[in-house]
Amino acid sequence: MIALLLYRTVADQLVPLAIAFATRMLARSLNMPEPLVHSTGDYVVARVTAFEHSVGRSLCPFRLARLLRAWWRGLH
């Protein structure tokens, strides 16, 4: 019971406070306003997701294995 209470206190109060503090420190170190740090983070996430969907499909291990097997069969 006490562990659950401690966990909920950490999860509900300290984690958002730590995230806000980290964002503020990152904004100060980059000399940027905080809203710009948030929007830049969203932009980076969107770009990484788009890259993973475009290139990730061609680098799929199952697809690469299928291509390798087809290439190997073509040699024999």
All heavy atoms as a GROMACS GRO file, in nm:
protein
  606
    1MET      N    1   0.082  -0.119   0.000
    1MET     CA    2   0.000   0.000   0.000
    1MET      C    3   0.087   0.126   0.000
    1MET      O    4   0.059   0.219  -0.073
    1MET     CB    5  -0.092  -0.007   0.123
    1MET     CG    6  -0.183   0.108   0.136
    1MET     SD    7  -0.313   0.094   0.012
    1MET     CE    8  -0.405   0.237   0.049
    2ILE      N    9   0.190   0.126   0.081
    2ILE     CA   10   0.278   0.242   0.088
    2ILE      C   11   0.356   0.258  -0.042
    2ILE      O   12   0.375   0.370  -0.090
    2ILE     CB   13   0.372   0.232   0.210
    2ILE    CG1   14   0.290   0.242   0.337
    2ILE    CG2   15   0.477   0.340   0.206
    2ILE    CD1   16   0.369   0.222   0.464
    3ALA      N   17   0.397   0.146  -0.102
    3ALA     CA   18   0.470   0.152  -0.228
    3ALA      C   19   0.382   0.210  -0.338
    3ALA      O   20   0.428   0.288  -0.420
    3ALA     CB   21   0.521   0.014  -0.267
    4LEU      N   22   0.255   0.172  -0.340
    4LEU     CA   23   0.162   0.226  -0.439
    4LEU      C   24   0.144   0.375  -0.421
    4LEU      O   25   0.142   0.452  -0.516
    4LEU     CB   26   0.027   0.154  -0.430
    4LEU     CG   27  -0.080   0.200  -0.528
    4LEU    CD1   28  -0.035   0.178  -0.672
    4LEU    CD2   29  -0.210   0.129  -0.501
    5LEU      N   30   0.132   0.418  -0.296
    5LEU     CA   31   0.118   0.560  -0.267
    5LEU      C   32   0.243   0.637  -0.310
    5LEU      O   33   0.233   0.745  -0.369
    5LEU     CB   34   0.092   0.580  -0.117
    5LEU     CG   35   0.071   0.724  -0.071
    5LEU    CD1   36  -0.051   0.782  -0.137
    5LEU    CD2   37   0.059   0.728   0.079
    6LEU      N   38   0.358   0.579  -0.285
    6LEU     CA   39   0.484   0.642  -0.324
    6LEU      C   40   0.496   0.649  -0.477
    6LEU      O   41   0.534   0.752  -0.532
    6LEU     CB   42   0.603   0.565  -0.267
    6LEU     CG   43   0.740   0.620  -0.296
    6LEU    CD1   44   0.756   0.758  -0.235
    6LEU    CD2   45   0.847   0.528  -0.244
    7TYR      N   46   0.460   0.541  -0.543
    7TYR     CA   47   0.464   0.538  -0.689
    7TYR      C   48   0.371   0.642  -0.749
    7TYR      O   49   0.407   0.714  -0.841
    7TYR     CB   50   0.427   0.398  -0.740
    7TYR     CG   51   0.409   0.394  -0.889
    7TYR    CD1   52   0.518   0.398  -0.974
    7TYR    CD2   53   0.282   0.388  -0.945
    7TYR    CE1   54   0.502   0.396  -1.111
    7TYR    CE2   55   0.264   0.387  -1.081
    7TYR     CZ   56   0.374   0.391  -1.164
    7TYR     OH   57   0.356   0.390  -1.299
    8ARG      N   58   0.249   0.651  -0.698
    8ARG     CA   59   0.153   0.748  -0.751
    8ARG      C   60   0.199   0.890  -0.727
    8ARG      O   61   0.180   0.977  -0.810
    8ARG     CB   62   0.016   0.726  -0.690
    8ARG     CG   63  -0.042   0.594  -0.739
    8ARG     CD   64  -0.186   0.590  -0.735
    8ARG     NE   65  -0.244   0.711  -0.792
    8ARG     CZ   66  -0.370   0.720  -0.823
    8ARG    NH1   67  -0.448   0.617  -0.808
    8ARG    NH2   68  -0.420   0.831  -0.871
    9THR      N   69   0.264   0.915  -0.613
    9THR     CA   70   0.315   1.049  -0.586
    9THR      C   71   0.423   1.085  -0.685
    9THR      O   72   0.424   1.195  -0.740
    9THR     CB   73   0.371   1.055  -0.442
    9THR    OG1   74   0.267   1.023  -0.351
    9THR    CG2   75   0.424   1.194  -0.412
   10VAL      N   76   0.513   0.991  -0.711
   10VAL     CA   77   0.620   1.016  -0.806
   10VAL      C   78   0.564   1.034  -0.946
   10VAL      O   79   0.599   1.128  -1.017
   10VAL     CB   80   0.724   0.901  -0.803
   10VAL    CG1   81   0.820   0.911  -0.918
   10VAL    CG2   82   0.799   0.904  -0.670
   11ALA      N   83   0.475   0.946  -0.986
   11ALA     CA   84   0.422   0.950  -1.122
   11ALA      C   85   0.334   1.073  -1.146
   11ALA      O   86   0.337   1.132  -1.253
   11ALA     CB   87   0.342   0.824  -1.150
   12ASP      N   88   0.257   1.112  -1.046
   12ASP     CA   89   0.163   1.221  -1.066
   12ASP      C   90   0.223   1.359  -1.047
   12ASP      O   91   0.179   1.455  -1.108
   12ASP     CB   92   0.044   1.207  -0.970
   12ASP     CG   93  -0.044   1.088  -1.004
   12ASP    OD1   94  -0.033   1.038  -1.118
   12ASP    OD2   95  -0.122   1.046  -0.917
   13GLN      N   96   0.324   1.372  -0.961
   13GLN     CA   97   0.373   1.504  -0.928
   13GLN      C   98   0.516   1.529  -0.970
   13GLN      O   99   0.547   1.634  -1.025
   13GLN     CB  100   0.360   1.528  -0.778
   13GLN     CG  101   0.215   1.531  -0.733
   13GLN     CD  102   0.202   1.548  -0.585
   13GLN    OE1  103   0.301   1.556  -0.514
   13GLN    NE2  104   0.080   1.553  -0.537
   14LEU      N  105   0.604   1.434  -0.948
   14LEU     CA  106   0.745   1.460  -0.972
   14LEU      C  107   0.786   1.444  -1.118
   14LEU      O  108   0.872   1.518  -1.166
   14LEU     CB  109   0.831   1.370  -0.883
   14LEU     CG  110   0.817   1.396  -0.732
   14LEU    CD1  111   0.905   1.299  -0.655
   14LEU    CD2  112   0.849   1.538  -0.697
   15VAL      N  113   0.728   1.351  -1.189
   15VAL     CA  114   0.765   1.329  -1.329
   15VAL      C  115   0.729   1.449  -1.417
   15VAL      O  116   0.814   1.498  -1.492
   15VAL     CB  117   0.704   1.197  -1.383
   15VAL    CG1  118   0.723   1.186  -1.533
   15VAL    CG2  119   0.767   1.079  -1.313
   16PRO      N  120   0.607   1.503  -1.409
   16PRO     CA  121   0.578   1.623  -1.490
   16PRO      C  122   0.667   1.742  -1.451
   16PRO      O  123   0.708   1.820  -1.538
   16PRO     CB  124   0.432   1.654  -1.461
   16PRO     CG  125   0.374   1.525  -1.417
   16PRO     CD  126   0.484   1.454  -1.346
   17LEU      N  127   0.697   1.754  -1.323
   17LEU     CA  128   0.785   1.861  -1.278
   17LEU      C  129   0.926   1.844  -1.335
   17LEU      O  130   0.988   1.940  -1.382
   17LEU     CB  131   0.790   1.863  -1.125
   17LEU     CG  132   0.873   1.973  -1.061
   17LEU    CD1  133   0.807   2.107  -1.087
   17LEU    CD2  134   0.888   1.949  -0.914
   18ALA      N  135   0.975   1.721  -1.337
   18ALA     CA  136   1.108   1.693  -1.393
   18ALA      C  137   1.111   1.719  -1.544
   18ALA      O  138   1.210   1.772  -1.596
   18ALA     CB  139   1.149   1.550  -1.363
   19ILE      N  140   1.006   1.683  -1.614
   19ILE     CA  141   1.000   1.707  -1.758
   19ILE      C  142   0.997   1.856  -1.788
   19ILE      O  143   1.066   1.905  -1.878
   19ILE     CB  144   0.879   1.634  -1.821
   19ILE    CG1  145   0.903   1.484  -1.816
   19ILE    CG2  146   0.853   1.680  -1.963
   19ILE    CD1  147   0.784   1.401  -1.857
   20ALA      N  148   0.917   1.931  -1.711
   20ALA     CA  149   0.912   2.076  -1.731
   20ALA      C  150   1.048   2.140  -1.702
   20ALA      O  151   1.092   2.229  -1.774
   20ALA     CB  152   0.804   2.136  -1.641
   21PHE      N  153   1.114   2.092  -1.597
   21PHE     CA  154   1.245   2.145  -1.562
   21PHE      C  155   1.348   2.114  -1.671
   21PHE      O  156   1.427   2.200  -1.711
   21PHE     CB  157   1.291   2.088  -1.427
   21PHE     CG  158   1.426   2.137  -1.385
   21PHE    CD1  159   1.442   2.266  -1.338
   21PHE    CD2  160   1.536   2.054  -1.391
   21PHE    CE1  161   1.566   2.312  -1.299
   21PHE    CE2  162   1.661   2.098  -1.352
   21PHE     CZ  163   1.677   2.228  -1.306
   22ALA      N  164   1.345   1.991  -1.723
   22ALA     CA  165   1.439   1.953  -1.829
   22ALA      C  166   1.414   2.035  -1.955
   22ALA      O  167   1.510   2.078  -2.021
   22ALA     CB  168   1.426   1.804  -1.858
   23THR      N  169   1.288   2.058  -1.987
   23THR     CA  170   1.255   2.140  -2.104
   23THR      C  171   1.305   2.283  -2.086
   23THR      O  172   1.362   2.343  -2.176
   23THR     CB  173   1.104   2.140  -2.130
   23THR    OG1  174   1.061   2.006  -2.144
   23THR    CG2  175   1.068   2.217  -2.254
   24ARG      N  176   1.284   2.336  -1.967
   24ARG     CA  177   1.329   2.473  -1.940
   24ARG      C  178   1.481   2.484  -1.949
   24ARG      O  179   1.535   2.579  -2.006
   24ARG     CB  180   1.280   2.516  -1.802
   24ARG     CG  181   1.313   2.660  -1.771
   24ARG     CD  182   1.243   2.707  -1.646
   24ARG     NE  183   1.099   2.709  -1.671
   24ARG     CZ  184   1.008   2.660  -1.586
   24ARG    NH1  185   1.046   2.605  -1.474
   24ARG    NH2  186   0.881   2.666  -1.614
   25MET      N  187   1.551   2.384  -1.894
   25MET     CA  188   1.698   2.388  -1.899
   25MET      C  189   1.750   2.372  -2.042
   25MET      O  190   1.846   2.436  -2.083
   25MET     CB  191   1.757   2.278  -1.810
   25MET     CG  192   1.740   2.302  -1.662
   25MET     SD  193   1.824   2.453  -1.608
   25MET     CE  194   1.689   2.563  -1.583
   26LEU      N  195   1.684   2.286  -2.120
   26LEU     CA  196   1.722   2.270  -2.261
   26LEU      C  197   1.700   2.399  -2.338
   26LEU      O  198   1.785   2.441  -2.416
   26LEU     CB  199   1.644   2.156  -2.325
   26LEU     CG  200   1.673   2.130  -2.472
   26LEU    CD1  201   1.817   2.086  -2.491
   26LEU    CD2  202   1.578   2.026  -2.527
   27ALA      N  203   1.587   2.464  -2.312
   27ALA     CA  204   1.558   2.592  -2.379
   27ALA      C  205   1.661   2.697  -2.341
   27ALA      O  206   1.707   2.773  -2.427
   27ALA     CB  207   1.418   2.639  -2.342
   28ARG      N  208   1.700   2.701  -2.216
   28ARG     CA  209   1.801   2.799  -2.175
   28ARG      C  210   1.937   2.768  -2.235
   28ARG      O  211   2.010   2.858  -2.274
   28ARG     CB  212   1.812   2.803  -2.023
   28ARG     CG  213   1.700   2.879  -1.960
   28ARG     CD  214   1.722   2.888  -1.811
   28ARG     NE  215   1.622   2.977  -1.757
   28ARG     CZ  216   1.648   3.073  -1.670
   28ARG    NH1  217   1.770   3.090  -1.627
   28ARG    NH2  218   1.553   3.149  -1.626
   29SER      N  219   1.973   2.641  -2.239
   29SER     CA  220   2.105   2.606  -2.293
   29SER      C  221   2.112   2.633  -2.444
   29SER      O  222   2.218   2.667  -2.496
   29SER     CB  223   2.139   2.460  -2.264
   29SER     OG  224   2.056   2.374  -2.337
   30LEU      N  225   1.999   2.619  -2.514
   30LEU     CA  226   1.996   2.648  -2.658
   30LEU      C  227   1.962   2.794  -2.688
   30LEU      O  228   1.959   2.834  -2.804
   30LEU     CB  229   1.894   2.557  -2.727
   30LEU     CG  230   1.925   2.408  -2.724
   30LEU    CD1  231   1.808   2.330  -2.781
   30LEU    CD2  232   2.052   2.379  -2.799
   31ASN      N  233   1.932   2.869  -2.581
   31ASN     CA  234   1.894   3.010  -2.594
   31ASN      C  235   1.772   3.025  -2.685
   31ASN      O  236   1.770   3.105  -2.778
   31ASN     CB  237   2.011   3.095  -2.645
   31ASN     CG  238   1.993   3.241  -2.614
   31ASN    OD1  239   1.911   3.276  -2.531
   31ASN    ND2  240   2.068   3.325  -2.683
   32MET      N  241   1.671   2.942  -2.657
   32MET     CA  242   1.547   2.943  -2.734
   32MET      C  243   1.430   2.955  -2.637
   32MET      O  244   1.441   2.912  -2.523
   32MET     CB  245   1.530   2.810  -2.811
   32MET     CG  246   1.632   2.784  -2.917
   32MET     SD  247   1.624   2.615  -2.980
   32MET     CE  248   1.461   2.606  -3.044
   33PRO      N  249   1.318   3.010  -2.680
   33PRO     CA  250   1.199   3.010  -2.594
   33PRO      C  251   1.143   2.868  -2.582
   33PRO      O  252   1.157   2.785  -2.672
   33PRO     CB  253   1.101   3.102  -2.666
   33PRO     CG  254   1.156   3.126  -2.800
   33PRO     CD  255   1.299   3.087  -2.801
   34GLU      N  256   1.078   2.842  -2.470
   34GLU     CA  257   1.026   2.707  -2.445
   34GLU      C  258   0.926   2.659  -2.550
   34GLU      O  259   0.932   2.543  -2.593
   34GLU     CB  260   0.961   2.700  -2.307
   34GLU     CG  261   1.061   2.681  -2.195
   34GLU     CD  262   0.991   2.661  -2.064
   34GLU    OE1  263   0.918   2.562  -2.050
   34GLU    OE2  264   1.010   2.746  -1.976
   35PRO      N  265   0.830   2.742  -2.595
   35PRO     CA  266   0.737   2.693  -2.698
   35PRO      C  267   0.809   2.650  -2.826
   35PRO      O  268   0.766   2.556  -2.893
   35PRO     CB  269   0.645   2.813  -2.724
   35PRO     CG  270   0.652   2.894  -2.600
   35PRO     CD  271   0.790   2.875  -2.547
   36LEU      N  272   0.918   2.717  -2.859
   36LEU     CA  273   0.993   2.678  -2.977
   36LEU      C  274   1.061   2.543  -2.957
   36LEU      O  275   1.069   2.462  -3.050
   36LEU     CB  276   1.097   2.785  -3.011
   36LEU     CG  277   1.173   2.767  -3.142
   36LEU    CD1  278   1.076   2.762  -3.258
   36LEU    CD2  279   1.272   2.880  -3.159
   37VAL      N  280   1.106   2.516  -2.835
   37VAL     CA  281   1.164   2.384  -2.805
   37VAL      C  282   1.059   2.277  -2.823
   37VAL      O  283   1.085   2.172  -2.881
   37VAL     CB  284   1.224   2.383  -2.662
   37VAL    CG1  285   1.264   2.242  -2.622
   37VAL    CG2  286   1.343   2.475  -2.653
   38HIS      N  287   0.935   2.302  -2.776
   38HIS     CA  288   0.827   2.205  -2.791
   38HIS      C  289   0.795   2.180  -2.938
   38HIS      O  290   0.783   2.066  -2.982
   38HIS     CB  291   0.701   2.253  -2.719
   38HIS     CG  292   0.707   2.235  -2.572
   38HIS    ND1  293   0.698   2.113  -2.512
   38HIS    CD2  294   0.722   2.325  -2.473
   38HIS    CE1  295   0.706   2.128  -2.382
   38HIS    NE2  296   0.721   2.256  -2.355
   39SER      N  297   0.780   2.288  -3.015
   39SER     CA  298   0.744   2.270  -3.156
   39SER      C  299   0.858   2.207  -3.235
   39SER      O  300   0.833   2.127  -3.326
   39SER     CB  301   0.704   2.404  -3.218
   39SER     OG  302   0.812   2.494  -3.215
   40THR      N  303   0.982   2.238  -3.200
   40THR     CA  304   1.096   2.174  -3.266
   40THR      C  305   1.099   2.026  -3.235
   40THR      O  306   1.126   1.944  -3.323
   40THR     CB  307   1.228   2.241  -3.222
   40THR    OG1  308   1.220   2.380  -3.249
   40THR    CG2  309   1.346   2.182  -3.294
   41GLY      N  310   1.068   1.990  -3.112
   41GLY     CA  311   1.061   1.849  -3.075
   41GLY      C  312   0.955   1.775  -3.154
   41GLY      O  313   0.976   1.664  -3.201
   42ASP      N  314   0.839   1.839  -3.170
   42ASP     CA  315   0.732   1.778  -3.250
   42ASP      C  316   0.776   1.761  -3.395
   42ASP      O  317   0.746   1.660  -3.459
   42ASP     CB  318   0.605   1.863  -3.244
   42ASP     CG  319   0.546   1.868  -3.105
   42ASP    OD1  320   0.577   1.779  -3.024
   42ASP    OD2  321   0.468   1.961  -3.079
   43TYR      N  322   0.846   1.860  -3.448
   43TYR     CA  323   0.895   1.854  -3.586
   43TYR      C  324   0.994   1.739  -3.603
   43TYR      O  325   0.988   1.664  -3.700
   43TYR     CB  326   0.960   1.986  -3.625
   43TYR     CG  327   1.024   1.986  -3.761
   43TYR    CD1  328   0.947   1.989  -3.876
   43TYR    CD2  329   1.162   1.980  -3.774
   43TYR    CE1  330   1.005   1.988  -4.001
   43TYR    CE2  331   1.221   1.978  -3.899
   43TYR     CZ  332   1.142   1.983  -4.011
   43TYR     OH  333   1.202   1.980  -4.134
   44VAL      N  334   1.084   1.724  -3.507
   44VAL     CA  335   1.184   1.617  -3.515
   44VAL      C  336   1.116   1.481  -3.509
   44VAL      O  337   1.151   1.390  -3.585
   44VAL     CB  338   1.290   1.633  -3.404
   44VAL    CG1  339   1.377   1.510  -3.391
   44VAL    CG2  340   1.375   1.756  -3.429
   45VAL      N  341   1.019   1.466  -3.421
   45VAL     CA  342   0.946   1.339  -3.412
   45VAL      C  343   0.875   1.308  -3.543
   45VAL      O  344   0.878   1.195  -3.592
   45VAL     CB  345   0.847   1.342  -3.294
   45VAL    CG1  346   0.750   1.225  -3.299
   45VAL    CG2  347   0.922   1.342  -3.162
   46ALA      N  348   0.815   1.409  -3.603
   46ALA     CA  349   0.746   1.387  -3.731
   46ALA      C  350   0.844   1.348  -3.841
   46ALA      O  351   0.815   1.259  -3.922
   46ALA     CB  352   0.670   1.514  -3.770
   47ARG      N  353   0.959   1.411  -3.846
   47ARG     CA  354   1.058   1.379  -3.949
   47ARG      C  355   1.114   1.237  -3.929
   47ARG      O  356   1.133   1.163  -4.026
   47ARG     CB  357   1.173   1.480  -3.948
   47ARG     CG  358   1.134   1.619  -3.989
   47ARG     CD  359   1.096   1.626  -4.132
   47ARG     NE  360   1.212   1.599  -4.214
   47ARG     CZ  361   1.212   1.593  -4.345
   47ARG    NH1  362   1.101   1.614  -4.411
   47ARG    NH2  363   1.320   1.567  -4.412
   48VAL      N  364   1.143   1.200  -3.806
   48VAL     CA  365   1.195   1.066  -3.779
   48VAL      C  366   1.091   0.961  -3.813
   48VAL      O  367   1.123   0.858  -3.873
   48VAL     CB  368   1.240   1.055  -3.631
   48VAL    CG1  369   1.266   0.910  -3.592
   48VAL    CG2  370   1.364   1.139  -3.607
   49THR      N  371   0.966   0.987  -3.780
   49THR     CA  372   0.860   0.893  -3.813
   49THR      C  373   0.846   0.878  -3.964
   49THR      O  374   0.832   0.765  -4.015
   49THR     CB  375   0.728   0.940  -3.752
   49THR    OG1  376   0.744   0.954  -3.612
   49THR    CG2  377   0.616   0.841  -3.779
   50ALA      N  378   0.851   0.988  -4.036
   50ALA     CA  379   0.841   0.981  -4.182
   50ALA      C  380   0.959   0.905  -4.241
   50ALA      O  381   0.943   0.825  -4.333
   50ALA     CB  382   0.836   1.122  -4.240
   51PHE      N  383   1.078   0.927  -4.188
   51PHE     CA  384   1.197   0.855  -4.236
   51PHE      C  385   1.185   0.706  -4.209
   51PHE      O  386   1.215   0.624  -4.295
   51PHE     CB  387   1.322   0.911  -4.168
   51PHE     CG  388   1.448   0.839  -4.207
   51PHE    CD1  389   1.507   0.863  -4.329
   51PHE    CD2  390   1.504   0.746  -4.122
   51PHE    CE1  391   1.623   0.796  -4.365
   51PHE    CE2  392   1.620   0.679  -4.157
   51PHE     CZ  393   1.680   0.704  -4.279
   52GLU      N  394   1.139   0.671  -4.089
   52GLU     CA  395   1.124   0.529  -4.056
   52GLU      C  396   1.023   0.462  -4.147
   52GLU      O  397   1.041   0.347  -4.185
   52GLU     CB  398   1.082   0.514  -3.910
   52GLU     CG  399   1.193   0.539  -3.812
   52GLU     CD  400   1.145   0.530  -3.669
   52GLU    OE1  401   1.023   0.523  -3.644
   52GLU    OE2  402   1.232   0.529  -3.581
   53HIS      N  403   0.916   0.532  -4.182
   53HIS     CA  404   0.815   0.471  -4.268
   53HIS      C  405   0.862   0.460  -4.412
   53HIS      O  406   0.826   0.367  -4.482
   53HIS     CB  407   0.684   0.549  -4.260
   53HIS     CG  408   0.608   0.523  -4.134
   53HIS    ND1  409   0.545   0.405  -4.109
   53HIS    CD2  410   0.588   0.600  -4.026
   53HIS    CE1  411   0.488   0.409  -3.991
   53HIS    NE2  412   0.514   0.527  -3.938
   54SER      N  413   0.943   0.557  -4.457
   54SER     CA  414   0.986   0.551  -4.598
   54SER      C  415   1.103   0.456  -4.616
   54SER      O  416   1.102   0.371  -4.704
   54SER     CB  417   1.023   0.690  -4.647
   54SER     OG  418   1.135   0.739  -4.578
   55VAL      N  419   1.206   0.469  -4.535
   55VAL     CA  420   1.326   0.386  -4.550
   55VAL      C  421   1.313   0.257  -4.471
   55VAL      O  422   1.365   0.154  -4.511
   55VAL     CB  423   1.451   0.466  -4.506
   55VAL    CG1  424   1.574   0.381  -4.508
   55VAL    CG2  425   1.468   0.587  -4.593
   56GLY      N  426   1.242   0.263  -4.361
   56GLY     CA  427   1.228   0.145  -4.276
   56GLY      C  428   1.164   0.028  -4.347
   56GLY      O  429   1.196  -0.088  -4.322
   57ARG      N  430   1.074   0.057  -4.438
   57ARG     CA  431   1.009  -0.052  -4.512
   57ARG      C  432   1.108  -0.122  -4.603
   57ARG      O  433   1.104  -0.244  -4.618
   57ARG     CB  434   0.893   0.001  -4.593
   57ARG     CG  435   0.776   0.039  -4.507
   57ARG     CD  436   0.659   0.082  -4.590
   57ARG     NE  437   0.550   0.121  -4.500
   57ARG     CZ  438   0.442   0.183  -4.538
   57ARG    NH1  439   0.428   0.215  -4.664
   57ARG    NH2  440   0.349   0.214  -4.452
   58SER      N  441   1.197  -0.046  -4.664
   58SER     CA  442   1.294  -0.109  -4.754
   58SER      C  443   1.404  -0.180  -4.676
   58SER      O  444   1.471  -0.268  -4.730
   58SER     CB  445   1.355  -0.006  -4.848
   58SER     OG  446   1.427   0.090  -4.774
   59LEU      N  447   1.424  -0.143  -4.548
   59LEU     CA  448   1.525  -0.209  -4.466
   59LEU      C  449   1.466  -0.314  -4.373
   59LEU      O  450   1.534  -0.360  -4.282
   59LEU     CB  451   1.600  -0.104  -4.383
   59LEU     CG  452   1.682  -0.003  -4.462
   59LEU    CD1  453   1.743   0.098  -4.368
   59LEU    CD2  454   1.788  -0.071  -4.544
   60CYS      N  455   1.342  -0.352  -4.398
   60CYS     CA  456   1.276  -0.452  -4.316
   60CYS      C  457   1.354  -0.583  -4.325
   60CYS      O  458   1.388  -0.630  -4.434
   60CYS     CB  459   1.134  -0.473  -4.365
   60CYS     SG  460   1.047  -0.605  -4.278
   61PRO      N  461   1.387  -0.645  -4.211
   61PRO     CA  462   1.467  -0.768  -4.216
   61PRO      C  463   1.401  -0.881  -4.294
   61PRO      O  464   1.469  -0.959  -4.361
   61PRO     CB  465   1.485  -0.807  -4.069
   61PRO     CG  466   1.421  -0.704  -3.988
   61PRO     CD  467   1.358  -0.603  -4.076
   62PHE      N  468   1.270  -0.890  -4.288
   62PHE     CA  469   1.201  -0.996  -4.362
   62PHE      C  470   1.213  -0.973  -4.512
   62PHE      O  471   1.236  -1.066  -4.590
   62PHE     CB  472   1.054  -1.004  -4.320
   62PHE     CG  473   1.036  -1.041  -4.176
   62PHE    CD1  474   0.983  -0.950  -4.087
   62PHE    CD2  475   1.073  -1.165  -4.129
   62PHE    CE1  476   0.968  -0.983  -3.954
   62PHE    CE2  477   1.058  -1.200  -3.997
   62PHE     CZ  478   1.005  -1.108  -3.908
   63ARG      N  479   1.198  -0.848  -4.554
   63ARG     CA  480   1.211  -0.816  -4.695
   63ARG      C  481   1.354  -0.840  -4.743
   63ARG      O  482   1.377  -0.895  -4.851
   63ARG     CB  483   1.171  -0.670  -4.720
   63ARG     CG  484   1.175  -0.631  -4.865
   63ARG     CD  485   1.127  -0.487  -4.882
   63ARG     NE  486   1.123  -0.450  -5.021
   63ARG     CZ  487   1.227  -0.404  -5.090
   63ARG    NH1  488   1.342  -0.391  -5.032
   63ARG    NH2  489   1.215  -0.373  -5.217
   64LEU      N  490   1.452  -0.797  -4.662
   64LEU     CA  491   1.591  -0.820  -4.699
   64LEU      C  492   1.624  -0.968  -4.707
   64LEU      O  493   1.697  -1.012  -4.796
   64LEU     CB  494   1.684  -0.750  -4.600
   64LEU     CG  495   1.683  -0.597  -4.605
   64LEU    CD1  496   1.771  -0.542  -4.494
   64LEU    CD2  497   1.730  -0.548  -4.740
   65ALA      N  498   1.570  -1.048  -4.615
   65ALA     CA  499   1.593  -1.192  -4.619
   65ALA      C  500   1.532  -1.253  -4.744
   65ALA      O  501   1.592  -1.340  -4.808
   65ALA     CB  502   1.534  -1.258  -4.494
   66ARG      N  503   1.414  -1.207  -4.782
   66ARG     CA  504   1.349  -1.257  -4.903
   66ARG      C  505   1.431  -1.222  -5.026
   66ARG      O  506   1.450  -1.304  -5.116
   66ARG     CB  507   1.208  -1.199  -4.911
   66ARG     CG  508   1.121  -1.262  -5.014
   66ARG     CD  509   0.976  -1.218  -5.005
   66ARG     NE  510   0.959  -1.074  -5.000
   66ARG     CZ  511   0.909  -1.007  -4.896
   66ARG    NH1  512   0.872  -1.073  -4.788
   66ARG    NH2  513   0.897  -0.876  -4.900
   67LEU      N  514   1.484  -1.099  -5.033
   67LEU     CA  515   1.567  -1.059  -5.145
   67LEU      C  516   1.696  -1.139  -5.151
   67LEU      O  517   1.743  -1.179  -5.259
   67LEU     CB  518   1.599  -0.909  -5.137
   67LEU     CG  519   1.485  -0.814  -5.166
   67LEU    CD1  520   1.525  -0.671  -5.135
   67LEU    CD2  521   1.442  -0.828  -5.310
   68LEU      N  522   1.755  -1.165  -5.036
   68LEU     CA  523   1.878  -1.243  -5.030
   68LEU      C  524   1.855  -1.387  -5.076
   68LEU      O  525   1.935  -1.443  -5.152
   68LEU     CB  526   1.935  -1.241  -4.888
   68LEU     CG  527   2.069  -1.309  -4.868
   68LEU    CD1  528   2.177  -1.240  -4.950
   68LEU    CD2  529   2.107  -1.308  -4.721
   69ARG      N  530   1.743  -1.446  -5.035
   69ARG     CA  531   1.712  -1.582  -5.080
   69ARG      C  532   1.689  -1.586  -5.230
   69ARG      O  533   1.734  -1.678  -5.299
   69ARG     CB  534   1.588  -1.635  -5.008
   69ARG     CG  535   1.621  -1.699  -4.874
   69ARG     CD  536   1.498  -1.752  -4.813
   69ARG     NE  537   1.425  -1.630  -4.771
   69ARG     CZ  538   1.309  -1.628  -4.712
   69ARG    NH1  539   1.244  -1.737  -4.689
   69ARG    NH2  540   1.254  -1.516  -4.676
   70ALA      N  541   1.619  -1.486  -5.283
   70ALA     CA  542   1.596  -1.481  -5.428
   70ALA      C  543   1.727  -1.464  -5.503
   70ALA      O  544   1.749  -1.527  -5.608
   70ALA     CB  545   1.499  -1.368  -5.461
   71TRP      N  546   1.816  -1.381  -5.453
   71TRP     CA  547   1.946  -1.362  -5.514
   71TRP      C  548   2.028  -1.491  -5.508
   71TRP      O  549   2.093  -1.529  -5.603
   71TRP     CB  550   2.020  -1.248  -5.442
   71TRP     CG  551   2.158  -1.225  -5.493
   71TRP    CD1  552   2.194  -1.165  -5.609
   71TRP    CD2  553   2.279  -1.264  -5.428
   71TRP    NE1  554   2.330  -1.163  -5.621
   71TRP    CE2  555   2.386  -1.223  -5.510
   71TRP    CE3  556   2.308  -1.327  -5.309
   71TRP    CZ2  557   2.518  -1.246  -5.476
   71TRP    CZ3  558   2.439  -1.350  -5.273
   71TRP    CH2  559   2.543  -1.309  -5.358
   72TRP      N  560   2.022  -1.560  -5.393
   72TRP     CA  561   2.098  -1.685  -5.377
   72TRP      C  562   2.047  -1.792  -5.471
   72TRP      O  563   2.123  -1.868  -5.528
   72TRP     CB  564   2.088  -1.730  -5.231
   72TRP     CG  565   2.172  -1.849  -5.201
   72TRP    CD1  566   2.130  -1.975  -5.181
   72TRP    CD2  567   2.314  -1.852  -5.187
   72TRP    NE1  568   2.235  -2.058  -5.156
   72TRP    CE2  569   2.350  -1.983  -5.159
   72TRP    CE3  570   2.412  -1.755  -5.197
   72TRP    CZ2  571   2.483  -2.022  -5.139
   72TRP    CZ3  572   2.543  -1.793  -5.178
   72TRP    CH2  573   2.577  -1.925  -5.149
   73ARG      N  574   1.913  -1.799  -5.490
   73ARG     CA  575   1.856  -1.896  -5.583
   73ARG      C  576   1.895  -1.865  -5.726
   73ARG      O  577   1.912  -1.955  -5.806
   73ARG     CB  578   1.704  -1.895  -5.571
   73ARG     CG  579   1.653  -1.971  -5.454
   73ARG     CD  580   1.502  -1.985  -5.459
   73ARG     NE  581   1.454  -1.984  -5.324
   73ARG     CZ  582   1.359  -1.906  -5.278
   73ARG    NH1  583   1.298  -1.822  -5.358
   73ARG    NH2  584   1.322  -1.912  -5.153
   74GLY      N  585   1.911  -1.736  -5.757
   74GLY     CA  586   1.951  -1.698  -5.892
   74GLY      C  587   2.092  -1.738  -5.925
   74GLY      O  588   2.127  -1.756  -6.043
   75LEU      N  589   2.178  -1.754  -5.825
   75LEU     CA  590   2.316  -1.794  -5.848
   75LEU      C  591   2.328  -1.944  -5.878
   75LEU      O  592   2.422  -1.986  -5.944
   75LEU     CB  593   2.402  -1.760  -5.726
   75LEU     CG  594   2.427  -1.612  -5.700
   75LEU    CD1  595   2.507  -1.596  -5.572
   75LEU    CD2  596   2.500  -1.549  -5.815
   76HIS      N  597   2.234  -2.022  -5.830
   76HIS     CA  598   2.244  -2.168  -5.848
   76HIS      C  599   2.166  -2.214  -5.966
   76HIS      O  600   2.077  -2.191  -6.020
   76HIS     CB  601   2.197  -2.242  -5.724
   76HIS     CG  602   2.295  -2.228  -5.612
   76HIS    ND1  603   2.278  -2.135  -5.514
   76HIS    CD2  604   2.410  -2.290  -5.584
   76HIS    CE1  605   2.377  -2.142  -5.428
   76HIS    NE2  606   2.461  -2.238  -5.470
   0.00000   0.00000   0.00000
